Amino acid sequence: MSNQLSVSVLREENKIYDEYVEIPVISQNKEYIIKLYPFFPPEKIKSLVISLAEFFHNAEKEKVKLEAKFEDDLVMYYIVKYFTDIKFSKSKKAKSIYDEFKSVINSKVYKEMVKLFPEQSISEVYDQIFETLDSSALLKEKFKDVQKIFNELPLQNREAFEQLNLIGKQKQIPEV
């Protein structure tokens, strides 16, 4: 028997992400079965964090007033959205998402579902959020350093760089 790790072993290990729990729920006197996936694959966690960042960015652009008291609930809303088979709106508009979010978090179904996700899986989402925020802050700092270097260079074609928004203007890095 070989001691070398193979991709087939990793594939087998990744089957945990396909496991789900069926949750029977009753809403408006009708029974539904919700599939809840308790284990979160890293690539799907990254997609969740990107979607959450896009939501915050769009909310700022659309001037949607987000209440700070709902920040943790927003993360859980995205967890429910990504790791259940509940049908959610496909809208990218922050106002639509926020309205949907408020409907979801006020439902008894949501409250019960949130309790079923393992703490470890939820922690992995928060770890990715914090890692992304740290990386974003570092990237912004590096960008400022590069801008400072360009500003100090004795460039002959300085106008070309100004047109590229590299000198003289602050180029915006999207919030994550």
Buried (B, 14 or more C-beta within 10 A) or exposed (E): EEEEEEEEEEEEEEEEBEEBEEBEBEEEEEEEEBEBBBBBBEEBBBEBBEBBBBBBBBBEEEEBEBEEEBEEBBBBBBBBBBBBEBEBEEEEBBEBBBBBBEEBBEEEBBEEBBEEBEEEBBEBBEEBBEEBBEEBEEEBEEBEEEBEEBEEEEEEEBEEBBEEEBBEEEEEEEEB
